[in-house]
């Protein structure tokens, strides 16, 4: 079974902060085939997201 997951986050302003008042969303999409891929992709996504915040 294959599942498509779409993650929408707010865009960042010129200070690198998320602009919650903006209507522009950054959408990323991932396809996973089983729970192992889902867990690995989730770990990578959280790592990349945290690098962008700091």
PQR file of N, CA, C, O and H, with PARSE charges and radii, in Angstrom:
ATOM      1  N   UNK A   1       0.846  -1.177   0.000 -0.4000 1.5000
ATOM      2  CA  UNK A   1       0.000   0.000   0.000 -0.0000 2.0000
ATOM      3  C   UNK A   1       0.889   1.238   0.000  0.5500 1.7000
ATOM      4  O   UNK A   1       1.886   1.293   0.721 -0.5500 1.4000
ATOM      5  N   UNK A   2       0.534   2.210  -0.793 -0.4000 1.5000
ATOM      6  CA  UNK A   2       1.290   3.452  -0.875 -0.0000 2.0000
ATOM      7  C   UNK A   2       0.393   4.602  -0.442  0.5500 1.7000
ATOM      8  O   UNK A   2      -0.773   4.682  -0.829 -0.5500 1.4000
ATOM      9  H   UNK A   2      -0.275   2.165  -1.379  0.4000 1.0000
ATOM     10  N   UNK A   3       0.960   5.490   0.369 -0.4000 1.5000
ATOM     11  CA  UNK A   3       0.204   6.616   0.908 -0.0000 2.0000
ATOM     12  C   UNK A   3       0.923   7.908   0.550  0.5500 1.7000
ATOM     13  O   UNK A   3       2.150   7.981   0.607 -0.5500 1.4000
ATOM     14  H   UNK A   3       1.907   5.425   0.683  0.4000 1.0000
ATOM     15  N   UNK A   4       0.159   8.918   0.184 -0.4000 1.5000
ATOM     16  CA  UNK A   4       0.708  10.234  -0.098 -0.0000 2.0000
ATOM     17  C   UNK A   4       0.401  11.151   1.081  0.5500 1.7000
ATOM     18  O   UNK A   4      -0.740  11.232   1.535 -0.5500 1.4000
ATOM     19  H   UNK A   4      -0.838   8.858   0.138  0.4000 1.0000
ATOM     20  N   UNK A   5       1.427  11.839   1.571 -0.4000 1.5000
ATOM     21  CA  UNK A   5       1.255  12.759   2.699 -0.0000 2.0000
ATOM     22  C   UNK A   5       1.681  14.145   2.239  0.5500 1.7000
ATOM     23  O   UNK A   5       2.777  14.320   1.705 -0.5500 1.4000
ATOM     24  H   UNK A   5       2.354  11.773   1.202  0.4000 1.0000
ATOM     25  N   UNK A   6       0.817  15.122   2.445 -0.4000 1.5000
ATOM     26  CA  UNK A   6       1.147  16.506   2.120 -0.0000 2.0000
ATOM     27  C   UNK A   6       1.272  17.296   3.415  0.5500 1.7000
ATOM     28  O   UNK A   6       0.413  17.216   4.293 -0.5500 1.4000
ATOM     29  H   UNK A   6      -0.073  14.980   2.878  0.4000 1.0000
ATOM     30  N   UNK A   7       2.355  18.061   3.521 -0.4000 1.5000
ATOM     31  CA  UNK A   7       2.608  18.867   4.713 -0.0000 2.0000
ATOM     32  C   UNK A   7       2.670  20.323   4.276  0.5500 1.7000
ATOM     33  O   UNK A   7       3.466  20.688   3.411 -0.5500 1.4000
ATOM     34  H   UNK A   7       3.053  18.126   2.808  0.4000 1.0000
ATOM     35  N   UNK A   8       1.835  21.141   4.873 -0.4000 1.5000
ATOM     36  CA  UNK A   8       1.807  22.567   4.545 -0.0000 2.0000
ATOM     37  C   UNK A   8       2.348  23.361   5.726  0.5500 1.7000
ATOM     38  O   UNK A   8       1.902  23.184   6.860 -0.5500 1.4000
ATOM     39  H   UNK A   8       1.188  20.845   5.575  0.4000 1.0000
ATOM     40  N   UNK A   9       3.303  24.229   5.458 -0.4000 1.5000
ATOM     41  CA  UNK A   9       3.846  25.110   6.490 -0.0000 2.0000
ATOM     42  C   UNK A   9       3.812  26.537   5.963  0.5500 1.7000
ATOM     43  O   UNK A   9       3.817  26.769   4.754 -0.5500 1.4000
ATOM     44  H   UNK A   9       3.665  24.373   4.537  0.4000 1.0000
ATOM     45  N   UNK A  10       3.779  27.467   6.871 -0.4000 1.5000
ATOM     46  CA  UNK A  10       3.809  28.865   6.474 -0.0000 2.0000
ATOM     47  C   UNK A  10       5.177  29.202   5.903  0.5500 1.7000
ATOM     48  O   UNK A  10       6.179  28.575   6.247 -0.5500 1.4000
ATOM     49  H   UNK A  10       3.775  27.278   7.853  0.4000 1.0000
ATOM     50  N   UNK A  11       5.206  30.195   5.032 -0.4000 1.5000
ATOM     51  CA  UNK A  11       6.484  30.661   4.508 -0.0000 2.0000
ATOM     52  C   UNK A  11       7.192  31.465   5.590  0.5500 1.7000
ATOM     53  O   UNK A  11       6.578  31.892   6.568 -0.5500 1.4000
ATOM     54  H   UNK A  11       4.391  30.705   4.753  0.4000 1.0000
ATOM     55  N   UNK A  12       8.490  31.665   5.400 -0.4000 1.5000
ATOM     56  CA  UNK A  12       9.266  32.423   6.379 -0.0000 2.0000
ATOM     57  C   UNK A  12       9.458  33.852   5.890  0.5500 1.7000
ATOM     58  O   UNK A  12       9.610  34.100   4.694 -0.5500 1.4000
ATOM     59  H   UNK A  12       8.989  31.319   4.606  0.4000 1.0000
ATOM     60  N   UNK A  13       9.448  34.784   6.833 -0.4000 1.5000
ATOM     61  CA  UNK A  13       9.669  36.181   6.466 -0.0000 2.0000
ATOM     62  C   UNK A  13      11.166  36.447   6.349  0.5500 1.7000
ATOM     63  O   UNK A  13      11.965  35.517   6.455 -0.5500 1.4000
ATOM     64  H   UNK A  13       9.325  34.582   7.805  0.4000 1.0000
ATOM     65  N   UNK A  14      11.559  37.702   6.133 -0.4000 1.5000
ATOM     66  CA  UNK A  14      12.971  38.014   5.923 -0.0000 2.0000
ATOM     67  C   UNK A  14      13.819  37.858   7.186  0.5500 1.7000
ATOM     68  O   UNK A  14      15.043  37.962   7.108 -0.5500 1.4000
ATOM     69  H   UNK A  14      10.910  38.458   6.048  0.4000 1.0000
ATOM     70  N   UNK A  15      13.205  37.611   8.346 -0.4000 1.5000
ATOM     71  CA  UNK A  15      13.948  37.361   9.580 -0.0000 2.0000
ATOM     72  C   UNK A  15      14.081  35.865   9.862  0.5500 1.7000
ATOM     73  O   UNK A  15      14.655  35.473  10.877 -0.5500 1.4000
ATOM     74  H   UNK A  15      12.211  37.527   8.409  0.4000 1.0000
ATOM     75  N   UNK A  16      13.557  35.037   8.974 -0.4000 1.5000
ATOM     76  CA  UNK A  16      13.625  33.594   9.156 -0.0000 2.0000
ATOM     77  C   UNK A  16      12.542  33.040  10.056  0.5500 1.7000
ATOM     78  O   UNK A  16      12.589  31.871  10.439 -0.5500 1.4000
ATOM     79  H   UNK A  16      13.090  35.355   8.148  0.4000 1.0000
ATOM     80  N   UNK A  17      11.551  33.877  10.404 -0.4000 1.5000
ATOM     81  CA  UNK A  17      10.454  33.430  11.256 -0.0000 2.0000
ATOM     82  C   UNK A  17       9.249  33.075  10.390  0.5500 1.7000
ATOM     83  O   UNK A  17       9.078  33.611   9.294 -0.5500 1.4000
ATOM     84  H   UNK A  17      11.513  34.827  10.093  0.4000 1.0000
ATOM     85  N   UNK A  18       8.425  32.176  10.889 -0.4000 1.5000
ATOM     86  CA  UNK A  18       7.227  31.814  10.137 -0.0000 2.0000
ATOM     87  C   UNK A  18       6.237  32.967  10.158  0.5500 1.7000
ATOM     88  O   UNK A  18       5.949  33.528  11.215 -0.5500 1.4000
ATOM     89  H   UNK A  18       8.563  31.741  11.778  0.4000 1.0000
ATOM     90  N   UNK A  19       5.723  33.314   9.000 -0.4000 1.5000
ATOM     91  CA  UNK A  19       4.787  34.424   8.849 -0.0000 2.0000
ATOM     92  C   UNK A  19       3.366  33.867   8.908  0.5500 1.7000
ATOM     93  O   UNK A  19       2.778  33.525   7.883 -0.5500 1.4000
ATOM     94  H   UNK A  19       5.957  32.859   8.142  0.4000 1.0000
ATOM     95  N   UNK A  20       2.822  33.782  10.130 -0.4000 1.5000
ATOM     96  CA  UNK A  20       1.519  33.154  10.335 -0.0000 2.0000
ATOM     97  C   UNK A  20       0.364  33.959   9.741  0.5500 1.7000
ATOM     98  O   UNK A  20      -0.727  33.418   9.558 -0.5500 1.4000
ATOM     99  H   UNK A  20       3.299  34.060  10.963  0.4000 1.0000
ATOM    100  N   UNK A  21       0.580  35.237   9.438 -0.4000 1.5000
ATOM    101  CA  UNK A  21      -0.471  36.057   8.850 -0.0000 2.0000
ATOM    102  C   UNK A  21      -0.491  35.952   7.323  0.5500 1.7000
ATOM    103  O   UNK A  21      -1.413  36.448   6.675 -0.5500 1.4000
ATOM    104  H   UNK A  21       1.466  35.677   9.586  0.4000 1.0000
ATOM    105  N   UNK A  22       0.513  35.313   6.762 -0.4000 1.5000
ATOM    106  CA  UNK A  22       0.598  35.179   5.313 -0.0000 2.0000
ATOM    107  C   UNK A  22      -0.348  34.089   4.822  0.5500 1.7000
ATOM    108  O   UNK A  22      -0.581  33.093   5.507 -0.5500 1.4000
ATOM    109  H   UNK A  22       1.262  34.910   7.289  0.4000 1.0000
ATOM    110  N   UNK A  23      -0.881  34.295   3.638 -0.4000 1.5000
ATOM    111  CA  UNK A  23      -1.739  33.264   3.050 -0.0000 2.0000
ATOM    112  C   UNK A  23      -0.929  32.294   2.192  0.5500 1.7000
ATOM    113  O   UNK A  23      -1.461  31.301   1.696 -0.5500 1.4000
ATOM    114  H   UNK A  23      -0.691  35.104   3.082  0.4000 1.0000
ATOM    115  N   UNK A  24       0.365  32.588   2.018 -0.4000 1.5000
ATOM    116  CA  UNK A  24       1.232  31.700   1.236 -0.0000 2.0000
ATOM    117  C   UNK A  24       1.693  30.533   2.094  0.5500 1.7000
ATOM    118  O   UNK A  24       2.239  30.726   3.181 -0.5500 1.4000
ATOM    119  H   UNK A  24       0.798  33.394   2.421  0.4000 1.0000
ATOM    120  N   UNK A  25       1.472  29.338   1.604 -0.4000 1.5000
ATOM    121  CA  UNK A  25       1.912  28.140   2.305 -0.0000 2.0000
ATOM    122  C   UNK A  25       2.932  27.402   1.451  0.5500 1.7000
ATOM    123  O   UNK A  25       2.822  27.354   0.226 -0.5500 1.4000
ATOM    124  H   UNK A  25       1.029  29.182   0.722  0.4000 1.0000
ATOM    125  N   UNK A  26       3.924  26.829   2.118 -0.4000 1.5000
ATOM    126  CA  UNK A  26       4.899  25.974   1.443 -0.0000 2.0000
ATOM    127  C   UNK A  26       4.402  24.543   1.603  0.5500 1.7000
ATOM    128  O   UNK A  26       4.250  24.062   2.726 -0.5500 1.4000
ATOM    129  H   UNK A  26       4.014  26.868   3.113  0.4000 1.0000
ATOM    130  N   UNK A  27       4.152  23.871   0.510 -0.4000 1.5000
ATOM    131  CA  UNK A  27       3.590  22.519   0.559 -0.0000 2.0000
ATOM    132  C   UNK A  27       4.649  21.525   0.099  0.5500 1.7000
ATOM    133  O   UNK A  27       5.223  21.660  -0.981 -0.5500 1.4000
ATOM    134  H   UNK A  27       4.275  24.262  -0.402  0.4000 1.0000
ATOM    135  N   UNK A  28       4.893  20.534   0.934 -0.4000 1.5000
ATOM    136  CA  UNK A  28       5.778  19.443   0.529 -0.0000 2.0000
ATOM    137  C   UNK A  28       4.978  18.153   0.556  0.5500 1.7000
ATOM    138  O   UNK A  28       4.073  17.980   1.373 -0.5500 1.4000
ATOM    139  H   UNK A  28       4.427  20.424   1.811  0.4000 1.0000
ATOM    140  N   UNK A  29       5.324  17.260  -0.345 -0.4000 1.5000
ATOM    141  CA  UNK A  29       4.565  16.026  -0.495 -0.0000 2.0000
ATOM    142  C   UNK A  29       5.527  14.853  -0.453  0.5500 1.7000
ATOM    143  O   UNK A  29       6.593  14.895  -1.068 -0.5500 1.4000
ATOM    144  H   UNK A  29       6.059  17.400  -1.008  0.4000 1.0000
ATOM    145  N   UNK A  30       5.154  13.811   0.268 -0.4000 1.5000
ATOM    146  CA  UNK A  30       5.980  12.616   0.288 -0.0000 2.0000
ATOM    147  C   UNK A  30       5.110  11.390   0.076  0.5500 1.7000
ATOM    148  O   UNK A  30       3.961  11.333   0.514 -0.5500 1.4000
ATOM    149  H   UNK A  30       4.288  13.777   0.767  0.4000 1.0000
ATOM    150  N   UNK A  31       5.677  10.428  -0.597 -0.4000 1.5000
ATOM    151  CA  UNK A  31       5.000   9.157  -0.830 -0.0000 2.0000
ATOM    152  C   UNK A  31       5.685   8.113   0.038  0.5500 1.7000
ATOM    153  O   UNK A  31       6.910   7.995   0.015 -0.5500 1.4000
ATOM    154  H   UNK A  31       6.610  10.474  -0.953  0.4000 1.0000
ATOM    155  N   UNK A  32       4.920   7.368   0.789 -0.4000 1.5000
ATOM    156  CA  UNK A  32       5.492   6.317   1.629 -0.0000 2.0000
ATOM    157  C   UNK A  32       4.834   4.989   1.275  0.5500 1.7000
ATOM    158  O   UNK A  32       3.647   4.927   0.956 -0.5500 1.4000
ATOM    159  H   UNK A  32       3.925   7.464   0.807  0.4000 1.0000
ATOM    160  N   UNK A  33       5.630   3.940   1.338 -0.4000 1.5000
ATOM    161  CA  UNK A  33       5.128   2.623   0.981 -0.0000 2.0000
ATOM    162  C   UNK A  33       4.834   1.769   2.205  0.5500 1.7000
ATOM    163  O   UNK A  33       4.011   0.856   2.140 -0.5500 1.4000
ATOM    164  H   UNK A  33       6.594   3.990   1.597  0.4000 1.0000
ATOM    165  N   UNK A  34       5.494   2.053   3.314 -0.4000 1.5000
ATOM    166  CA  UNK A  34       5.204   1.314   4.543 -0.0000 2.0000
ATOM    167  C   UNK A  34       5.603   2.153   5.743  0.5500 1.7000
ATOM    168  O   UNK A  34       6.119   3.259   5.577 -0.5500 1.4000
ATOM    169  H   UNK A  34       6.163   2.795   3.367  0.4000 1.0000
ATOM    170  N   UNK A  35       5.378   1.657   6.933 -0.4000 1.5000
ATOM    171  CA  UNK A  35       5.604   2.443   8.144 -0.0000 2.0000
ATOM    172  C   UNK A  35       7.076   2.758   8.368  0.5500 1.7000
ATOM    173  O   UNK A  35       7.387   3.779   8.981 -0.5500 1.4000
ATOM    174  H   UNK A  35       4.959   0.759   7.068  0.4000 1.0000
ATOM    175  N   UNK A  36       7.995   1.918   7.893 -0.4000 1.5000
ATOM    176  CA  UNK A  36       9.425   2.205   8.054 -0.0000 2.0000
ATOM    177  C   UNK A  36       9.785   3.464   7.281  0.5500 1.7000
ATOM    178  O   UNK A  36      10.482   4.334   7.803 -0.5500 1.4000
ATOM    179  H   UNK A  36       7.742   1.089   7.395  0.4000 1.0000
ATOM    180  N   UNK A  37       9.314   3.569   6.037 -0.4000 1.5000
ATOM    181  CA  UNK A  37       9.563   4.779   5.256 -0.0000 2.0000
ATOM    182  C   UNK A  37       8.927   5.996   5.911  0.5500 1.7000
ATOM    183  O   UNK A  37       9.508   7.081   5.897 -0.5500 1.4000
ATOM    184  H   UNK A  37       8.748   2.862   5.613  0.4000 1.0000
ATOM    185  N   UNK A  38       7.748   5.829   6.479 -0.4000 1.5000
ATOM    186  CA  UNK A  38       7.072   6.942   7.141 -0.0000 2.0000
ATOM    187  C   UNK A  38       7.890   7.439   8.316  0.5500 1.7000
ATOM    188  O   UNK A  38       8.058   8.647   8.483 -0.5500 1.4000
ATOM    189  H   UNK A  38       7.276   4.948   6.490  0.4000 1.0000
ATOM    190  N   UNK A  39       8.403   6.528   9.138 -0.4000 1.5000
ATOM    191  CA  UNK A  39       9.205   6.910  10.305 -0.0000 2.0000
ATOM    192  C   UNK A  39      10.493   7.590   9.856  0.5500 1.7000
ATOM    193  O   UNK A  39      10.851   8.633  10.405 -0.5500 1.4000
ATOM    194  H   UNK A  39       8.267   5.546   9.003  0.4000 1.0000
ATOM    195  N   UNK A  40      11.194   7.036   8.881 -0.4000 1.5000
ATOM    196  CA  UNK A  40      12.439   7.641   8.407 -0.0000 2.0000
ATOM    197  C   UNK A  40      12.197   9.014   7.804  0.5500 1.7000
ATOM    198  O   UNK A  40      12.951   9.947   8.080 -0.5500 1.4000
ATOM    199  H   UNK A  40      10.904   6.190   8.435  0.4000 1.0000
ATOM    200  N   UNK A  41      11.161   9.157   6.987 -0.4000 1.5000
ATOM    201  CA  UNK A  41      10.850  10.460   6.396 -0.0000 2.0000
ATOM    202  C   UNK A  41      10.435  11.465   7.454  0.5500 1.7000
ATOM    203  O   UNK A  41      10.749  12.649   7.328 -0.5500 1.4000
ATOM    204  H   UNK A  41      10.548   8.399   6.762  0.4000 1.0000
ATOM    205  N   UNK A  42       9.736  11.025   8.499 -0.4000 1.5000
ATOM    206  CA  UNK A  42       9.332  11.926   9.579 -0.0000 2.0000
ATOM    207  C   UNK A  42      10.547  12.436  10.328  0.5500 1.7000
ATOM    208  O   UNK A  42      10.615  13.618  10.664 -0.5500 1.4000
ATOM    209  H   UNK A  42       9.481  10.064   8.601  0.4000 1.0000
ATOM    210  N   UNK A  43      11.513  11.555  10.597 -0.4000 1.5000
ATOM    211  CA  UNK A  43      12.734  11.965  11.296 -0.0000 2.0000
ATOM    212  C   UNK A  43      13.500  12.975  10.456  0.5500 1.7000
ATOM    213  O   UNK A  43      13.975  13.983  10.980 -0.5500 1.4000
ATOM    214  H   UNK A  43      11.457  10.595  10.324  0.4000 1.0000
ATOM    215  N   UNK A  44      13.624  12.718   9.162 -0.4000 1.5000
ATOM    216  CA  UNK A  44      14.334  13.641   8.277 -0.0000 2.0000
ATOM    217  C   UNK A  44      13.601  14.969   8.200  0.5500 1.7000
ATOM    218  O   UNK A  44      14.237  16.023   8.235 -0.5500 1.4000
ATOM    219  H   UNK A  44      13.237  11.899   8.737  0.4000 1.0000
ATOM    220  N   UNK A  45      12.264  14.946   8.093 -0.4000 1.5000
ATOM    221  CA  UNK A  45      11.490  16.181   8.008 -0.0000 2.0000
ATOM    222  C   UNK A  45      11.660  17.026   9.266  0.5500 1.7000
ATOM    223  O   UNK A  45      11.862  18.236   9.171 -0.5500 1.4000
ATOM    224  H   UNK A  45      11.747  14.090   8.064  0.4000 1.0000
ATOM    225  N   UNK A  46      11.581  16.405  10.446 -0.4000 1.5000
ATOM    226  CA  UNK A  46      11.728  17.139  11.706 -0.0000 2.0000
ATOM    227  C   UNK A  46      13.126  17.725  11.805  0.5500 1.7000
ATOM    228  O   UNK A  46      13.282  18.863  12.247 -0.5500 1.4000
ATOM    229  H   UNK A  46      11.417  15.421  10.523  0.4000 1.0000
ATOM    230  N   UNK A  47      14.143  16.980  11.406 -0.4000 1.5000
ATOM    231  CA  UNK A  47      15.515  17.476  11.445 -0.0000 2.0000
ATOM    232  C   UNK A  47      15.685  18.693  10.537  0.5500 1.7000
ATOM    233  O   UNK A  47      16.258  19.702  10.949 -0.5500 1.4000
ATOM    234  H   UNK A  47      14.017  16.055  11.047  0.4000 1.0000
ATOM    235  N   UNK A  48      15.193  18.600   9.316 -0.4000 1.5000
ATOM    236  CA  UNK A  48      15.315  19.712   8.367 -0.0000 2.0000
ATOM    237  C   UNK A  48      14.507  20.912   8.845  0.5500 1.7000
ATOM    238  O   UNK A  48      14.972  22.048   8.742 -0.5500 1.4000
ATOM    239  H   UNK A  48      14.727  17.781   8.981  0.4000 1.0000
ATOM    240  N   UNK A  49      13.305  20.678   9.367 -0.4000 1.5000
ATOM    241  CA  UNK A  49      12.469  21.778   9.863 -0.0000 2.0000
ATOM    242  C   UNK A  49      13.144  22.485  11.032  0.5500 1.7000
ATOM    243  O   UNK A  49      13.102  23.712  11.119 -0.5500 1.4000
ATOM    244  H   UNK A  49      12.928  19.756   9.450  0.4000 1.0000
ATOM    245  N   UNK A  50      13.761  21.731  11.925 -0.4000 1.5000
ATOM    246  CA  UNK A  50      14.431  22.342  13.072 -0.0000 2.0000
ATOM    247  C   UNK A  50      15.675  23.107  12.652  0.5500 1.7000
ATOM    248  O   UNK A  50      16.001  24.120  13.271 -0.5500 1.4000
ATOM    249  H   UNK A  50      13.795  20.734  11.854  0.4000 1.0000
ATOM    250  N   UNK A  51      16.371  22.662  11.634 -0.4000 1.5000
ATOM    251  CA  UNK A  51      17.539  23.398  11.144 -0.0000 2.0000
ATOM    252  C   UNK A  51      17.117  24.741  10.569  0.5500 1.7000
ATOM    253  O   UNK A  51      17.848  25.724  10.690 -0.5500 1.4000
ATOM    254  H   UNK A  51      16.107  21.839  11.132  0.4000 1.0000
ATOM    255  N   UNK A  52      15.946  24.792   9.945 -0.4000 1.5000
ATOM    256  CA  UNK A  52      15.463  26.030   9.353 -0.0000 2.0000
ATOM    257  C   UNK A  52      15.015  27.052  10.383  0.5500 1.7000
ATOM    258  O   UNK A  52      14.968  28.246  10.089 -0.5500 1.4000
ATOM    259  H   UNK A  52      15.352  23.994   9.846  0.4000 1.0000
ATOM    260  N   UNK A  53      14.682  26.595  11.595 -0.4000 1.5000
ATOM    261  CA  UNK A  53      14.176  27.505  12.625 -0.0000 2.0000
ATOM    262  C   UNK A  53      15.288  28.160  13.419  0.5500 1.7000
ATOM    263  O   UNK A  53      15.047  29.168  14.084 -0.5500 1.4000
ATOM    264  H   UNK A  53      14.720  25.625  11.834  0.4000 1.0000
ATOM    265  N   UNK A  54      16.469  27.637  13.373 -0.4000 1.5000
ATOM    266  CA  UNK A  54      17.486  28.146  14.265 -0.0000 2.0000
ATOM    267  C   UNK A  54      18.614  28.747  13.566  0.5500 1.7000
ATOM    268  O   UNK A  54      19.554  29.222  14.203 -0.5500 1.4000
ATOM    269  H   UNK A  54      16.665  26.819  12.833  0.4000 1.0000
TER
END
